[in-house]
Amino acid sequence: MPKAGETPGAGNFQCTKCGYIVALANATDKLPVCPKCRAVDYIKKK
């Protein structure tokens, strides 16, 4: 499970707490703390 601060690669990631979607464009982008609820856990969307 990707967490805030990690570089999981490009793609869409959904916050496991509130469902907010974060889109990372580059493989070197880091996941932020969720801007909506401040949670740190995500799942990768297909």
Buried (B, 14 or more C-beta within 10 A) or exposed (E): EBEBEEEBEEBEBBBBBEEBEBEBEEEEBEBEBBEEEEBBBBEEEE
